[in-house]
Amino acid sequence: MRIVVVGAKGQLGAAVVHAARQRHEVIALDRAALDIGDAAAVRARFAELKPEVVINCAAYNAVDAAETHALDAMRGNAIAVRNLVRALDGAVLVHYGTDFVFDGQGSRPYVETDAPNPRSVYGMSKLMGEWFALDAPRAYVLRVESLFGQAPGAAPAKGSVAGIVNMMRAGQTPKVFADRTVTPTAIGDCAAATLRLLETQAPTGVYHCVNSGWCTWLGLAQEVARILDLPERFEVIRLADVNLPAARPLYCVLSNEKLAAAGVPMPTWQEALRDYLQGLPQEA
Ligand SMILES: NC(=O)c1ccc[n+]([C@@H]2O[C@H](COP(=O)([O-])OP(=O)(O)OC[C@H]3O[C@@H](n4cnc5c(N)ncnc54)[C@H](OP(=O)(O)O)[C@@H]3O)[C@@H](O)[C@H]2O)c1
């Protein structure tokens, strides 16, 4: 397949480009090569490149800043997706969503048919992006969550998991939530699942593209300590203890059963975490 990846230098973008290049023709465009907020530029570039598939790894991900920069979030996460959709000209779109479209008040894993109810500007902007994406004749909206991992040759991993791991390896004491439940997900597993859906021409639509299982952030830190044989030294906090600008969902486990039923079973987050930690360089 001839695949254009936009937002190619992000954390997930780098993993998608790396995985797709093993078997497909890939044109990787970072923000400098294509700003997807620029409708005319998107139209011109796609007309020239004629992709069969467009994978959108670009996003405005500053969850807290979005509360005071709502227009930037809407432009980056919603209007930019509309720009892509309008320029597809028959190409399949893959777009990534987030667990933040849910309010986190549930008590069983969210499935794709559960009603979204975002509580933050970021979550609303990402939900609007999903709606625009689904306007495309053929689109996959893959909701991902708490991403971690290191693509070969990419910038050092960021995000909450990398933050906890880096602090623990440096002998520092990370703050970890005991009351936020998530499904941590490896970028390599997301990238592999993305390609499998495309290659098998699985039915389009919304999928929860996460590793299997769930944990609190405290549980994740405990697993890191166990795998790396480090002392369990954390500052345990609760969401109510911190005053973050954007609301976080408390319970945000996503069920990946629909993905498994489409022929894409996902490894557990513990297996994925072990692979990630074992691949890190010796020095913290
Ligand atoms: N990270 C997570 O834990 C998480 C959780 C849930 C959902 N997601 C979703 O997963 C997807 C991938 O996230 P990620 O963590 O890989 O993101 P990331 O590391 O923040 O990368 C996003 C990339 O998009 C680029 N970008 C932003 N605006 C752009 C524009 N207008 N045109 C072109 N490129 C643009 C950024 O470039 P600059 O660096 O130059 O800004 C950056 O390289 C996103 O849809 C995100 O919302 C991520």
The ligand as a Gaussian input file, in Angstrom:
#p B3LYP/6-31G(d) Opt

LIG

0 1
 N        0.177000      10.032000      24.196000
 C       -0.899000       9.452000      24.756000
 O       -0.832000       8.875000      25.859000
 C       -2.212000       9.488000      24.040000
 C       -3.369000       9.112000      24.761000
 C       -4.595000       9.098000      24.087000
 C       -4.660000       9.455000      22.751000
 N       -3.520000       9.832000      22.083000
 C       -3.647000      10.157000      20.663000
 O       -2.727000       9.373000      19.926000
 C       -2.271000      10.086000      18.782000
 C       -0.748000      10.141000      18.779000
 O       -0.319000      10.796000      19.979000
 P        1.220000      10.988000      20.343000
 O        1.367000      10.837000      21.803000
 O        2.066000      10.188000      19.432000
 O        1.385000      12.530000      19.978000
 P        2.703000      13.429000      20.000000
 O        3.886000      12.639000      20.413000
 O        2.340000      14.673000      20.755000
 O        2.884000      13.780000      18.456000
 C        1.971000      14.568000      17.781000
 C        2.698000      15.063000      16.555000
 O        1.770000      15.813000      15.784000
 C        2.452000      16.950000      15.304000
 N        1.482000      17.973000      14.971000
 C        0.741000      18.716000      15.810000
 N       -0.041000      19.559000      15.110000
 C        0.227000      19.321000      13.799000
 C       -0.256000      19.874000      12.588000
 N       -1.164000      20.865000      12.594000
 N        0.205000      19.399000      11.426000
 C        1.116000      18.400000      11.405000
 N        1.633000      17.853000      12.515000
 C        1.190000      18.309000      13.702000
 C        3.373000      17.333000      16.420000
 O        4.387000      18.173000      15.932000
 P        5.065000      19.274000      16.922000
 O        5.892000      18.479000      17.893000
 O        5.846000      20.112000      15.993000
 O        3.948000      19.980000      17.597000
 C        3.884000      15.982000      16.872000
 O        5.004000      15.566000      16.117000
 C       -2.946000      11.467000      18.872000
 O       -4.138000      11.457000      18.131000
 C       -3.274000      11.599000      20.341000
 O       -4.332000      12.484000      20.592000
 C       -2.303000       9.854000      22.692000

